[in-house]
Amino acid sequence: MIADIVKLAQELTGIRETLRGAKRDKRDRLAAYLQQISACLDDASQDLRAGGSATRACGQLHQYAELIPQTIDDTLGRERTDALREGLRAALYVRGIPHPTREQLDQLNWAAGSFAALSDYLRV
């Protein structure tokens, strides 16, 4: 679950130049989505730390999993876009973690920071 989110963040960072090659309007939309995903992961982490279930954040992530592929399908190709969608769907399962460890929460925060940094990179 959380490891899948971290893996997705790493994979996206690895293809940042490809993503940067998207048309400006699509790149800007992708950057906005990535920033929102970062915020959702932050919210999920805070909610989980407080004993919550991160349901709201997971609901938002579900929507982004459907919206992002429409934005970058022509840049990444169908196979990579489908993999991205599945990676985002994996994030939805953070709400199934009853008592996340400090390490899991740290990984979630790392992924949030990675998405935010990639968003910034795409905007420049």
Backbone bond lengths (Angstrom), bond angles and torsions (degrees), N, CA, C in turn:
res aa  C-N    CA-C-N  psi(-1)  N-CA   C-N-CA  omega(-1)  CA-C   N-CA-C  phi
1 M - - - 1.435 - - 1.535 110.99 -
2 I 1.319 116.73 -75.19 1.460 119.37 -179.87 1.521 110.16 -66.83
3 A 1.324 116.10 -37.44 1.474 119.76 177.32 1.520 110.39 -60.25
4 D 1.337 117.57 -34.49 1.468 121.35 178.07 1.527 111.30 -66.87
5 I 1.313 116.55 -36.03 1.463 120.76 178.85 1.527 109.65 -67.88
6 V 1.327 115.24 -43.65 1.467 120.35 178.18 1.529 109.51 -61.68
7 K 1.317 116.62 -43.87 1.467 120.85 179.27 1.528 110.69 -61.21
8 L 1.317 117.14 -42.56 1.461 121.17 178.21 1.525 110.85 -61.66
9 A 1.312 117.12 -44.55 1.469 120.60 178.61 1.530 110.46 -60.22
10 Q 1.320 116.54 -41.31 1.466 120.57 178.95 1.528 111.12 -66.35
11 E 1.323 116.55 -42.00 1.464 120.11 179.83 1.522 111.48 -64.49
12 L 1.312 117.10 -42.38 1.459 120.06 178.89 1.521 111.28 -64.79
13 T 1.315 116.17 -39.07 1.461 119.42 176.64 1.525 109.91 -62.81
14 G 1.324 116.48 -36.89 1.456 120.99 179.57 1.521 113.94 -66.19
15 I 1.318 116.75 -24.50 1.477 119.92 -179.99 1.525 111.38 -111.85
16 R 1.314 116.40 23.53 1.471 119.66 -176.05 1.523 112.63 -58.99
17 E 1.332 117.93 -33.88 1.467 119.57 179.41 1.521 110.87 -67.89
18 T 1.316 116.71 -37.52 1.464 120.63 176.04 1.525 109.44 -63.52
19 L 1.326 115.89 -44.95 1.461 120.14 179.15 1.527 111.33 -63.05
20 R 1.304 115.30 -37.47 1.463 119.90 -179.91 1.533 111.07 -67.38
21 G 1.322 116.90 -19.61 1.458 120.92 178.92 1.520 113.85 -78.53
22 A 1.322 116.89 -5.29 1.468 120.07 178.31 1.526 109.64 -67.12
23 K 1.314 115.75 158.53 1.468 120.13 175.71 1.523 108.94 -58.76
24 R 1.307 115.18 149.12 1.468 121.33 -173.01 1.526 113.30 -53.19
25 D 1.320 118.17 -44.75 1.463 119.69 -177.67 1.527 111.25 -64.70
26 K 1.322 116.71 -39.97 1.464 119.80 178.86 1.525 110.92 -71.03
27 R 1.307 116.21 -37.59 1.460 120.29 178.32 1.534 110.12 -63.84
28 D 1.320 116.96 -40.42 1.461 120.68 178.41 1.532 111.24 -65.76
29 R 1.329 116.69 -40.50 1.465 119.55 177.79 1.519 110.57 -65.23
30 L 1.346 116.61 -42.67 1.455 120.43 178.61 1.525 110.12 -61.82
31 A 1.325 117.39 -43.07 1.462 121.15 178.57 1.524 110.68 -59.66
32 A 1.319 116.86 -41.31 1.465 120.21 178.94 1.525 110.58 -65.06
33 Y 1.329 117.35 -42.69 1.469 120.52 177.84 1.532 110.82 -62.93
34 L 1.318 117.29 -42.95 1.464 120.27 -179.72 1.525 111.07 -63.72
35 Q 1.326 116.49 -37.53 1.467 119.81 177.05 1.525 109.87 -64.63
36 Q 1.317 116.82 -40.43 1.464 120.17 179.17 1.530 111.61 -68.19
37 I 1.324 116.49 -36.67 1.467 119.77 176.28 1.524 109.28 -62.73
38 S 1.321 116.98 -42.05 1.456 121.22 176.77 1.529 110.26 -57.65
39 A 1.316 116.58 -46.82 1.469 120.87 179.55 1.534 110.98 -62.77
40 C 1.336 116.91 -39.62 1.472 120.55 178.05 1.523 111.15 -63.03
41 L 1.324 116.25 -42.51 1.460 119.68 179.74 1.527 110.51 -66.35
42 D 1.326 117.15 -37.80 1.472 120.37 174.21 1.527 110.56 -60.66
43 D 1.330 115.54 -47.09 1.466 120.14 179.17 1.525 111.22 -60.85
44 A 1.342 115.93 -42.82 1.460 120.23 179.75 1.521 110.40 -61.83
45 S 1.313 116.39 -44.04 1.461 120.76 179.96 1.530 111.03 -60.97
46 Q 1.316 116.79 -46.89 1.464 120.53 179.95 1.527 111.26 -62.57
47 D 1.329 115.82 -42.24 1.463 120.32 -179.69 1.535 110.50 -65.41
48 L 1.328 116.57 -43.44 1.465 119.90 179.15 1.530 111.15 -64.95
49 R 1.323 116.99 -39.78 1.475 120.52 177.66 1.534 111.11 -60.34
50 A 1.331 115.84 -33.70 1.462 120.92 -178.80 1.531 112.46 -86.06
51 G 1.334 116.62 3.86 1.454 119.94 178.87 1.515 114.57 91.45
52 G 1.327 117.19 5.74 1.460 121.41 179.20 1.519 111.99 -81.45
53 S 1.317 114.92 -170.94 1.471 120.05 -176.06 1.522 113.87 -116.23
54 A 1.311 118.89 0.37 1.467 123.80 177.93 1.525 112.90 59.39
55 T 1.313 117.21 29.86 1.462 121.50 -177.12 1.528 112.30 -62.38
56 R 1.320 117.53 -43.56 1.469 120.80 -178.79 1.522 110.60 -62.21
57 A 1.331 116.59 -48.06 1.465 120.73 -179.75 1.522 110.84 -61.12
58 C 1.312 116.44 -39.54 1.464 119.85 179.79 1.530 111.33 -66.60
59 G 1.316 116.67 -34.72 1.465 120.17 176.24 1.519 111.45 -63.90
60 Q 1.321 115.87 -41.13 1.458 119.42 177.26 1.532 110.56 -66.01
61 L 1.318 116.89 -44.54 1.465 120.60 -179.76 1.521 111.43 -59.93
62 H 1.321 116.38 -35.18 1.469 120.06 177.35 1.533 110.37 -59.55
63 Q 1.311 116.49 -43.31 1.464 119.81 179.48 1.524 111.96 -66.04
64 Y 1.331 116.54 -41.51 1.470 119.51 178.95 1.520 110.92 -64.65
65 A 1.311 116.99 -33.40 1.472 120.01 178.21 1.528 110.98 -61.78
66 E 1.314 116.43 -27.84 1.466 120.33 178.49 1.522 112.28 -88.88
67 L 1.326 118.02 -31.44 1.461 121.60 -175.18 1.528 113.92 -82.57
68 I 1.312 117.76 -39.75 1.465 120.37 -175.53 1.520 112.86 -59.55
69 P 1.335 119.24 -46.74 1.471 117.63 -178.52 1.525 113.82 -56.99
70 Q 1.318 117.76 -34.06 1.462 119.94 177.73 1.517 111.23 -64.32
71 T 1.312 115.88 -27.06 1.455 121.29 -177.11 1.522 112.35 -79.97
72 I 1.320 118.04 -33.76 1.470 120.08 -170.99 1.518 114.98 -123.08
73 D 1.315 117.56 7.77 1.457 120.50 -177.51 1.521 112.57 -54.66
74 D 1.316 118.24 -42.99 1.458 120.16 -178.26 1.524 112.65 -73.28
75 T 1.317 117.79 -20.83 1.465 121.65 179.12 1.526 111.11 -83.02
76 L 1.334 116.89 -43.87 1.460 121.09 -175.61 1.518 114.28 -93.95
77 G 1.308 117.13 -23.31 1.455 119.92 -172.78 1.520 109.36 91.18
78 R 1.295 115.05 159.30 1.472 121.39 -172.82 1.529 112.87 -63.45
79 E 1.324 117.34 -43.42 1.465 120.56 -175.60 1.536 111.43 -64.00
80 R 1.316 116.39 -47.55 1.472 119.81 179.11 1.526 111.34 -66.23
81 T 1.318 116.41 -37.01 1.455 120.26 179.49 1.523 110.56 -65.59
82 D 1.332 116.88 -41.46 1.462 120.05 177.33 1.524 111.12 -63.04
83 A 1.327 116.93 -38.64 1.466 120.96 177.93 1.531 110.06 -64.28
84 L 1.317 116.66 -39.12 1.463 121.29 177.30 1.522 110.12 -62.46
85 R 1.300 116.58 -45.81 1.468 121.15 179.25 1.534 110.04 -58.36
86 E 1.316 116.61 -45.74 1.464 120.25 -179.47 1.528 111.14 -64.99
87 G 1.325 116.55 -37.55 1.457 119.59 176.86 1.515 112.06 -62.38
88 L 1.314 116.38 -40.55 1.462 120.07 178.09 1.528 110.84 -68.79
89 R 1.303 116.58 -36.39 1.465 119.01 177.69 1.521 111.12 -63.88
90 A 1.328 117.00 -32.26 1.466 120.49 177.66 1.520 110.51 -60.94
91 A 1.324 116.40 -30.79 1.458 120.50 -179.89 1.524 111.46 -65.04
92 L 1.304 116.66 -23.33 1.461 120.00 -178.67 1.518 112.23 -65.47
93 Y 1.311 117.18 -19.90 1.454 120.31 -175.62 1.525 113.36 -85.23
94 V 1.318 118.29 2.22 1.466 118.79 175.79 1.524 110.10 -62.63
95 R 1.312 116.95 -26.69 1.463 118.13 179.44 1.519 112.31 -70.54
96 G 1.338 117.00 -13.52 1.461 120.53 178.02 1.520 113.38 -87.27
97 I 1.329 117.51 2.88 1.459 120.98 -179.67 1.528 107.62 -91.62
98 P 1.336 117.83 107.92 1.464 119.53 -175.05 1.526 114.02 -68.07
99 H 1.309 117.73 -41.59 1.464 121.66 -179.26 1.522 108.44 -139.67
100 P 1.331 116.68 82.23 1.463 118.88 -177.88 1.529 110.91 -64.10
101 T 1.311 114.44 144.89 1.462 119.72 177.83 1.522 109.43 -78.33
102 R 1.308 115.20 166.05 1.466 120.19 176.73 1.527 109.57 -61.03
103 E 1.336 116.20 -39.00 1.466 119.87 179.17 1.524 111.13 -62.41
104 Q 1.327 118.09 -42.22 1.461 121.38 178.53 1.532 110.66 -63.38
105 L 1.308 116.55 -42.45 1.463 119.84 179.58 1.525 110.80 -67.42
106 D 1.320 116.97 -37.50 1.468 120.37 175.91 1.526 110.65 -63.00
107 Q 1.326 116.93 -40.11 1.463 120.66 178.02 1.526 110.61 -64.75
108 L 1.315 116.67 -40.27 1.466 121.16 177.57 1.527 110.26 -62.05
109 N 1.321 116.46 -42.35 1.462 120.32 177.94 1.525 111.30 -66.97
110 W 1.318 117.68 -37.94 1.466 121.36 177.08 1.527 109.71 -61.22
111 A 1.327 116.56 -45.28 1.468 120.48 179.77 1.526 110.27 -62.77
112 A 1.330 117.18 -40.72 1.467 120.70 178.36 1.520 110.21 -59.77
113 G 1.322 116.53 -43.71 1.461 120.32 178.22 1.518 112.21 -65.13
114 S 1.303 116.26 -37.19 1.461 120.70 179.72 1.529 110.96 -65.98
115 F 1.337 116.92 -43.27 1.466 120.19 177.26 1.524 110.66 -62.92
116 A 1.326 117.18 -40.70 1.465 120.73 179.30 1.533 111.24 -63.86
117 A 1.324 116.35 -43.19 1.463 120.06 179.59 1.519 111.21 -65.11
118 L 1.318 117.72 -40.55 1.458 120.69 178.46 1.527 110.31 -65.33
119 S 1.307 116.15 -38.39 1.464 120.07 176.04 1.523 110.59 -59.19
120 D 1.316 116.06 -46.69 1.469 120.50 178.79 1.530 110.83 -60.99
121 Y 1.319 116.41 -42.45 1.462 121.26 -179.23 1.534 111.45 -60.67
122 L 1.325 116.39 -41.23 1.460 120.50 -178.22 1.527 112.20 -70.34
123 R 1.302 116.58 -24.90 1.469 120.45 -179.05 1.524 112.98 -80.80
124 V 1.306 117.30 -23.13 1.473 120.58 -175.38 1.505 110.46 -79.36
